[in-house]
Amino acid sequence: MKFGYFNIIAFSFVLFAATSCKKELAKTNINPNTAQTAQPDYLLTAASKITADAYWGADNNFNSSLLIVQHWAKIQYTEPDRYIFSNSSFISLWNTLYSQSLTDLNTIIAQAYAQGNSNYKGVALVLRSWVFQLLTDQYGDIPYKQAGAIDEHLTPVYDAQKDVYFGLLDDLKSAQAALDPAGKPIAGDVIYGGKIDLWKKFANSLRLRIALRIADREPEKSKQVLADITAEGGTYISDNTEIAQLLYYDSPNQNPVSAWFDTRDDYRISKSMTDKLFQLNDPRLPVYASKTQTPTPTNYVGIPNGLTTGDANNLGFAKTSRPGAYFTAPHAPAVIISYAEVLFDRAEAAARGFTSENAADLYAQAIQASLRQYGIADNDINNYLTQPSVAFNAANYKQSIGDQKWIALFGNGLEAFAEWRRLDYPQLAPAVAGVLNGQIPVRFIYPGTEQSLNKENYKTAVSNQGVDVLTTKLWFDVN
C-alpha cells in the first residue's frame, strides 16, 4: 500500500516495458556517495515520529475521536462535533499508517534479519502491533496478513477483527522473545533511547491492553495471555518515568496540538469533562483546562458537544476554556501508553478474575499515577482518593474504571474512544445538534479510496462486518 493502487499499476507497467538498455542507463544515474538502502535507525525514528503525528494530530485526534469521546468540543466549524463526516474524513489514519508507518517497520524487520540484530526486529514488531491496533480499533476488519506486501498483494484482503487481535498477540509474544537487553544495541529510538528492558515492558503492556480489548468476546484467551506473561517472568510499565511516549521539540518538530493552536482557536474543553471534574473536585481541572480570558464565576467553562456553529459562537471565545497549557505546549508528549492506563488494565483484569491481584488497590494506584503524571501534590491526591464518589465499586467495576480511565486518557482521543466503547462508561449524551438520530459514532468509516481501489475486498469486509457507517458496532464492542 506504499503508493495508490493506480500508481502501482502504472509503475509496474513501466518496469515491465523497460529494456535492458534503460536498466543500464539507470545504473549510471546512481550516486555512489549516497546510501541506496535506508538504515534501520533512520527508519525507526521516522516511523515513530510519523505514527505519533498521525495519532496525536488533527484528523484522527482532536477533530474526530476527542470530539466523539467528549474530551474536547468545537466552538466554530462545528460539523465534526455534530458527526458530519464523509468517507474522506478518516483517510489520514489509513493512508499514513499503511503507506508510511508499516512500510518502514516492515523494512526494519527485514533488515534486522540481515544484520543479525533481533532487537531491531523486536522494537519494530512492538510498534507495528501498536499501528495495527490503532487501525482495527477504529475501522474493524482491516488488511493485516497481506498488508505491506505490495509485490504479492496489490489489493490485500481484509482480516476479521478477531483474527487481527489474535495475530497481534502472537506478534507481541514474538517481539518479547526477540528483545534482548544483553543483545546488540539499536539507534534511532526516540521513545526509549535504546533501553531494551523498557521495550519489553511496553510489549507486555500492549499485550495486556489487547487482551482486555477482546475480553468480552474471548475471556479464556485473555486470561491465557496474562498467564503467559506471568509464566515468562514478564513485567509491565511500572512507573511514570517508563511511559511510552514521544517527546516533541520546538517548531517544526513541535506537538501537533501546539502547531494547531499557533494559528487557530476553534477548540474548547468539553462541558462533559468539566462537569465531571467539578463534580469530583478533581485537581486535574486546571491542567486539562485553561481559565477563561474574561473572568467567569467558575474560571473554567466547557462547552456542550455538537452545537451549531452559531450557538457555539454565542458562548463567547473569551468566556470559554481552551484545553490546558500542558497540552498546547510545543514539547507536550504524544502518550502511547501510560503507567496509569496499565494499572487500570491490571485492576480490570483482577476484577474479571483473570489474575489474583487486588482490583481496588490497583484502581487507587492508577488514579495516583494519573494525578502524579500531571504534578498533582500528594496531599491533593490523598484528599481526592478519600471521596466516596471516587471509591472503587467492585459491583460495577466497569463504571469505576471506565469513568476514571476516561479522565486519565484526556487528550488521547483514539485510545479513549476505544475504551469508552468497550467499557460503556462514562455514559455520554449525544451531540446537541448531532445528525445520527440520537446516536454517537462507534467507529471510523473506511476511506472512500478503498471502494474504488480495493473494491471486492472492501465489499467482502462490509458484508462480514456490517454497513460501512459510523453507527455499526465493531466485533470487540459487545454491549
Buried (B, 14 or more C-beta within 10 A) or exposed (E): BBEBBEEBEEEEEEEEEEEEEEEEEEEEEEEEEEEEEEBBBBBBBBBBBBBBBBBBBBBBBBBBBBBBBBBBBBBBEBBBBBBBBEBEBBBBBBBBBBBBBBBBBBBBBBBBEEEEBBBBBBBBBBBBBBBBBBBBBBBBBBBBBBBBEBEEBBBBBBBBBBBBBBBBBEBBBBBBBBBBEEBEEBEBBBBBEBBBEBBBBBBBBBBBBBBBBBBBBBBEBBBBBBEBBEEEEBBBBBEBEBBBBBEBEEEEEBBBBBBBBEEEEBBBBBBBBBEBBEEBEBBBBBBBBBBBEEEBEEEBBBBBBBBBBEBBEEBBBEEBBBBBBBBBBBEBBBBBBBBBBBBBBBBBBBBBEBBEEBBBBBBBBBBBBBBBBBEBEEEBBEEBBEEEEBEBEEEEBBBBBBBBBBBBBBBBBBBBBBBBBBBBBBEBBBBBBBBBEEEBBBBBBBBBBBBEBBEEBBBBBBEEBBEBEBBBBBBBBEE
